[in-house]
Amino acid sequence: MSDPARARWAAIVATRLAGTAGALLGVVLLGRAQTFGPKLLGVAIVVSALWMIATVPRALARRWRSPK
């Protein structure tokens, strides 16, 4: 990948995919948990993964924005 825009796009997509995988992991943990502790951990993982999906790609895009 010699084009920096393509590499940056791939990094943003990878961040979104990692966040989605984390959210799915949290949902699975939440569904299989029997006690309160693992359920709370599942909720925390889902919330943090959703936060990651919402904020990190936008921050990366803003960081890499071309000057006008």
N, C-alpha and C positions, 0 to 999 in steps of 0.2 A: 504494500500500500504506500505508494509514493505521494499520493494526494492527501494533504493534511485534513481536508474537509471530510473525506471518506473515513479516515481513521477516527476523527472526532464523532462522526455520525455513528460509527460502530461502537464507540465507547458509550454514547448516550443510549443506544439500543441495549447494550449489555447491562447497563445500570437498570434500565426498566425491566429487563428479563430477570435479573437477580432479585429485584424487589418483588416481582410477581412470584418467583419461586419461594421467597421468604414468606410471603403472605399465604401461599398454599401450605407451606410447612406449618405455619401457625394455625391455620384452619384444621388441618389434620390432627395436630396436637390437641386442639380444643375439642374436637369431636371424639377423640379416643380417651381423653383424660377422665379419670374416675374421681379424683379429689380436687380440692380447691386450688392447691398450689400449681399443678400443671395447667389447669384451666387459666389461671391468672397469667402464667407464662405465655400461653398461647395467645391470649388477648394482647399482651405486650408485644409479642412478635408481629402480630397482624397490624397493630397500630403503627409500630415503627417501620414496617415494610411499606405500608401505605404512605406514610410521611416521606419515606425515601423515594417512592415512585413519583410523588407530587413535587418534591423540591429539588432533588439532586440533578435531574436532567435539565431543569430550567436554570439552575445555577451554573452548570457546565456550559450551556448555550450562551448565557450572559457573559461568562468568563471568556469564551472564545469568539465573541461577536467581533466582526470586522469594524474598524473605526470608519466613521463617515467622512 
